[in-house]
Amino acid sequence: MLLLEHYKTKILGDIVVNLRIQRVKNHTELEDKISDYIAMGYKIVRRQDDSAELWKRNYGSIFLHIILFCLSFFTGILNVLYLIYKHYSPEDAVLVKIDKNRE
């Protein structure tokens, strides 16, 4: 099974996401690929009949959280802002779609 991959940039508000696109032959492969990504920790963001967009979120490194907590004089304001930023910008994003030109 050959999956064609390429990247496209998607802008969501102020967030720029590098979206990886994987093409599959049919609905069965689509469901299998979605299941594989969910098992790897991805969440479905958008779902249509012939495609699904999945994101894997990241909450940042613990080391950076500790540094930001100390830099914000133990109030945690920078830490919370960093956590919010990391939550709304995915670590990885993939669009799995059926390629109607593929046999």
MARBA-3410 file (N, C-alpha, C, O; in Angstrom, 1 decimal):
103
0.8,-1.2,0.0,0.0,0.0,0.0,0.9,1.2,0.0,1.6,1.5,0.9 ~ 0.8,2.0,-1.0,1.6,3.2,-1.2,0.8,4.4,-0.7,-0.3,4.7,-1.3 ~ 1.2,5.2,0.2,0.6,6.4,0.7,1.3,7.6,0.2,2.5,7.7,0.4 ~ 0.6,8.4,-0.5,1.2,9.7,-1.0,1.1,10.7,0.1,0.0,11.0,0.6 ~ 2.3,11.3,0.4,2.3,12.3,1.5,2.8,13.6,0.9,3.8,13.7,0.2
2.2,14.7,1.4,2.7,16.0,1.1,2.2,16.9,2.2,1.3,16.5,3.0 ~ 2.7,18.1,2.3,2.3,19.0,3.4,1.6,20.2,2.8,1.9,20.7,1.7 ~ 0.7,20.7,3.6,0.1,22.0,3.2,0.0,22.8,4.5,-0.2,22.2,5.6 ~ 0.1,24.1,4.4,0.0,24.9,5.6,-1.5,25.4,5.7,-2.1,25.9,4.7 ~ -2.0,25.3,6.9,-3.4,25.6,7.2,-3.3,26.7,8.3,-2.7,26.5,9.3
-4.1,27.8,8.1,-4.1,28.8,9.1,-5.4,28.8,9.8,-6.5,28.9,9.2 ~ -5.4,28.6,11.1,-6.5,28.6,12.0,-6.4,29.8,12.9,-5.7,29.6,13.9 ~ -7.1,30.8,12.6,-6.9,32.0,13.5,-5.5,32.5,13.4,-5.0,32.9,12.3 ~ -4.8,32.5,14.5,-3.4,32.9,14.6,-2.5,31.7,14.6,-1.3,31.9,14.6 ~ -3.0,30.5,14.4,-2.2,29.3,14.5,-1.9,28.8,13.1,-2.9,28.6,12.3
-0.7,28.5,12.8,-0.3,27.9,11.5,0.0,26.4,11.7,0.9,26.1,12.6 ~ -0.6,25.6,11.0,-0.5,24.1,11.2,0.1,23.6,9.9,-0.4,23.8,8.8 ~ 1.1,22.8,10.0,1.6,22.0,8.9,0.8,20.7,8.8,1.0,19.8,9.7 ~ 0.0,20.6,7.9,-0.9,19.5,7.8,-0.4,18.4,6.8,-0.2,18.7,5.6 ~ -0.1,17.3,7.3,0.4,16.2,6.5,-0.8,15.5,5.8,-1.8,15.2,6.5
-0.8,15.2,4.6,-1.9,14.6,3.9,-1.5,13.1,3.5,-0.5,12.9,2.9 ~ -2.4,12.2,3.9,-2.2,10.8,3.5,-3.4,10.4,2.7,-4.6,10.6,3.1 ~ -3.2,9.8,1.5,-4.3,9.4,0.7,-4.4,7.9,0.7,-3.4,7.1,0.8 ~ -5.7,7.4,0.8,-6.0,6.0,0.8,-6.9,5.6,-0.3,-7.5,6.5,-1.0 ~ -7.1,4.3,-0.6,-7.8,3.9,-1.8,-9.4,3.9,-1.5,-10.1,4.3,-2.4
-9.8,3.5,-0.3,-11.2,3.2,-0.1,-11.6,3.5,1.4,-10.7,3.9,2.2 ~ -12.9,3.3,1.7,-13.4,3.6,3.0,-12.8,2.7,4.1,-12.5,3.1,5.2 ~ -12.5,1.4,3.7,-11.9,0.5,4.6,-10.5,0.9,5.1,-10.2,0.9,6.3 ~ -9.7,1.3,4.1,-8.4,1.8,4.4,-8.5,3.1,5.2,-7.6,3.3,6.1 ~ -9.4,4.0,4.9,-9.6,5.2,5.7,-9.9,4.9,7.2,-9.3,5.5,8.0
-10.8,4.0,7.4,-11.2,3.6,8.8,-10.0,3.0,9.5,-9.7,3.2,10.7 ~ -9.2,2.1,8.8,-8.0,1.5,9.4,-7.0,2.5,9.8,-6.4,2.5,10.8 ~ -6.7,3.5,8.9,-5.7,4.5,9.1,-6.2,5.4,10.3,-5.4,5.8,11.1 ~ -7.5,5.8,10.3,-8.0,6.6,11.4,-7.8,5.8,12.8,-7.4,6.4,13.8 ~ -8.1,4.5,12.8,-7.9,3.7,14.0,-6.4,3.7,14.4,-6.1,3.8,15.6
-5.5,3.6,13.4,-4.1,3.6,13.7,-3.7,4.9,14.4,-3.0,4.9,15.4 ~ -4.1,6.0,13.8,-3.8,7.3,14.4,-4.4,7.5,15.8,-3.7,8.1,16.7 ~ -5.6,7.1,16.0,-6.2,7.2,17.3,-5.4,6.4,18.3,-5.2,6.8,19.5 ~ -5.0,5.2,17.9,-4.1,4.4,18.8,-2.8,5.1,19.2,-2.2,4.8,20.2 ~ -2.3,6.0,18.3,-1.1,6.7,18.6,-1.3,8.0,19.3,-0.4,8.7,19.5
-2.5,8.2,19.8,-2.8,9.4,20.6,-3.4,10.6,19.9,-3.5,11.7,20.4 ~ -3.8,10.4,18.6,-4.4,11.5,17.8,-5.8,11.6,18.2,-6.5,10.7,18.6 ~ -6.4,12.8,18.0,-7.8,13.0,18.2,-8.4,13.5,16.9,-7.8,14.3,16.1 ~ -9.7,13.1,16.6,-10.3,13.6,15.4,-10.8,15.0,15.6,-11.6,15.3,16.5 ~ -10.4,15.9,14.7,-10.8,17.3,14.7,-12.0,17.5,13.8,-13.0,18.2,14.2
-11.9,17.0,12.6,-13.0,17.1,11.6,-13.1,15.7,10.9,-12.2,15.0,10.7 ~ -14.4,15.4,10.6,-14.7,14.1,10.0,-15.7,14.4,8.9,-16.8,15.0,9.1 ~ -15.4,13.9,7.7,-16.4,13.9,6.6,-16.5,12.5,6.0,-15.8,11.6,6.5 ~ -17.3,12.2,5.0,-17.5,10.9,4.5,-16.2,10.4,3.9,-15.9,9.2,4.0 ~ -15.4,11.2,3.2,-14.3,10.8,2.5,-12.9,11.3,3.1,-11.9,11.1,2.5
-13.0,11.8,4.3,-11.7,12.3,4.9,-11.9,12.5,6.4,-13.0,12.5,6.9 ~ -10.7,12.6,7.1,-10.7,12.9,8.5,-9.4,13.7,8.8,-8.4,13.4,8.3 ~ -9.6,14.7,9.6,-8.4,15.5,10.1,-8.2,15.1,11.5,-9.1,15.2,12.4 ~ -6.9,14.7,11.8,-6.6,14.3,13.2,-5.4,15.2,13.7,-4.5,15.5,12.9 ~ -5.4,15.5,15.0,-4.4,16.3,15.6,-3.9,15.6,16.8,-4.6,14.9,17.5
-2.6,15.7,17.0,-1.9,15.2,18.2,-1.5,16.4,19.0,-0.7,17.2,18.5 ~ -2.0,16.6,20.2,-1.7,17.8,21.0,-0.4,17.5,21.9,-0.1,16.4,22.2 ~ 0.2,18.6,22.3,1.4,18.6,23.1,1.2,19.6,24.2,0.8,20.8,23.8 ~ 1.5,19.4,25.4,1.4,20.3,26.5,2.7,21.0,26.9,2.8,21.6,27.9 ~ 3.8,20.8,26.1,5.1,21.4,26.3,5.9,20.5,27.2,5.5,19.6,27.8
7.2,20.9,27.3,8.1,20.1,28.1,8.0,20.6,29.5,7.8,21.7,29.8 ~ 8.2,19.6,30.4,8.1,19.9,31.9,9.3,20.9,32.3,9.1,21.7,33.1 ~ 10.4,20.8,31.7,11.5,21.7,32.0,11.2,23.1,31.7,11.4,24.0,32.5 ~ 10.6,23.4,30.5,10.2,24.7,30.2,9.1,25.2,31.1,9.0,26.4,31.4 ~ 8.2,24.3,31.5,7.1,24.7,32.4,7.7,25.2,33.8,7.3,26.2,34.3
8.7,24.5,34.2,9.4,24.9,35.5,10.1,26.2,35.4,10.0,27.0,36.2 ~ 10.8,26.4,34.2,11.6,27.6,34.0,10.6,28.8,34.0,10.8,29.9,34.6 ~ 9.5,28.7,33.2,8.5,29.7,33.1,7.8,30.0,34.4,7.5,31.2,34.8 ~ 7.6,29.0,35.2,7.0,29.2,36.6,7.9,30.0,37.4,7.5,30.9,38.1 ~ 9.2,29.7,37.4,10.2,30.5,38.2,10.3,31.9,37.6,10.4,32.8,38.4
10.4,32.1,36.3,10.5,33.4,35.7,9.3,34.3,36.0,9.4,35.5,36.1 ~ 8.2,33.7,36.2,7.0,34.5,36.5,6.8,34.7,38.0,5.7,34.9,38.5 ~ 7.9,34.6,38.7,7.9,34.8,40.2,6.9,34.0,40.9,6.2,34.4,41.9 ~ 6.8,32.7,40.5,6.0,31.7,41.2,4.5,32.0,41.2,3.8,31.4,41.9 ~ 4.1,32.9,40.2,2.7,33.1,40.1,2.1,32.1,39.0,0.9,31.8,39.1
3.0,31.7,38.1,2.5,30.7,37.1,1.8,31.3,35.9,1.3,30.6,35.1 ~ 1.8,32.6,35.8,1.1,33.3,34.7,1.7,32.9,33.3,1.0,32.5,32.4 ~ 3.1,33.0,33.2,3.7,32.6,32.0,3.5,31.1,31.7,3.4,30.7,30.5 ~ 3.5,30.3,32.7,3.3,28.9,32.6,1.9,28.6,32.0,1.8,27.7,31.1 ~ 0.9,29.3,32.5,-0.4,29.1,32.0,-0.6,29.5,30.6,-1.2,28.8,29.7
0.0,30.6,30.2,0.0,31.1,28.8,0.7,30.1,27.9,0.2,29.9,26.8 ~ 1.8,29.6,28.3,2.5,28.6,27.5,1.7,27.3,27.4,1.7,26.7,26.3 ~ 1.0,26.9,28.4,0.2,25.7,28.4,-1.0,25.9,27.4,-1.3,25.0,26.6 ~ -1.6,27.1,27.4,-2.7,27.4,26.5,-2.2,27.4,25.0,-2.8,26.9,24.1 ~ -1.0,28.0,24.8,-0.4,28.1,23.5,-0.2,26.7,23.0,-0.5,26.4,21.8
0.5,25.8,23.8,0.8,24.5,23.3,-0.5,23.6,23.1,-0.5,22.8,22.2 ~ -1.5,23.9,23.9,-2.7,23.1,23.8,-3.4,23.4,22.4,-4.0,22.5,21.8 ~ -3.4,24.7,22.0,-4.1,25.0,20.8,-3.3,25.0,19.5,-3.8,25.2,18.4 ~ -2.0,24.6,19.7,-1.2,24.4,18.5,-0.7,23.0,18.5,0.1,22.6,19.3 ~ -1.2,22.2,17.6,-0.9,20.7,17.6,0.5,20.4,17.3,1.2,21.1,16.6
1.0,19.4,17.9,2.3,18.9,17.7,2.4,18.3,16.3,3.4,18.5,15.6 ~ 1.4,17.6,15.9,1.3,17.0,14.5,-0.1,17.0,14.1,-1.0,16.8,14.9 ~ -0.3,17.2,12.8,-1.7,17.2,12.2,-1.6,16.4,10.9,-0.7,16.5,10.1 ~ -2.7,15.6,10.7,-2.7,14.8,9.5,-4.1,14.8,8.9,-5.1,14.7,9.7 ~ -4.2,14.8,7.6,-5.5,14.7,6.9,-5.4,13.4,6.1,-4.6,13.2,5.3
-6.3,12.5,6.5,-6.4,11.2,5.8,-7.6,11.3,4.9,-8.7,11.6,5.3 ~ -7.4,11.1,3.6,-8.5,11.3,2.6,-8.5,10.2,1.6,-7.4,9.7,1.2 ~ -9.7,9.9,1.0,-9.8,8.9,-0.1,-9.4,9.6,-1.4,-9.9,10.7,-1.7 ~ -8.5,9.0,-2.1,-8.1,9.6,-3.4,-8.9,8.9,-4.5,-8.7,7.7,-4.7 ~ -9.8,9.6,-5.0,-10.7,9.0,-6.0,-10.0,8.6,-7.3,-10.6,7.9,-8.1
-8.8,9.2,-7.6,-8.1,8.8,-8.8,-7.2,7.6,-8.6,-6.7,7.1,-9.6 ~ -7.1,7.1,-7.4,-6.3,5.9,-7.1,-7.1,4.6,-7.3,-8.3,4.6,-7.0 ~ -6.5,3.6,-7.8,-7.3,2.3,-7.9,-6.7,1.3,-6.9,-7.2,0.2,-6.9
END
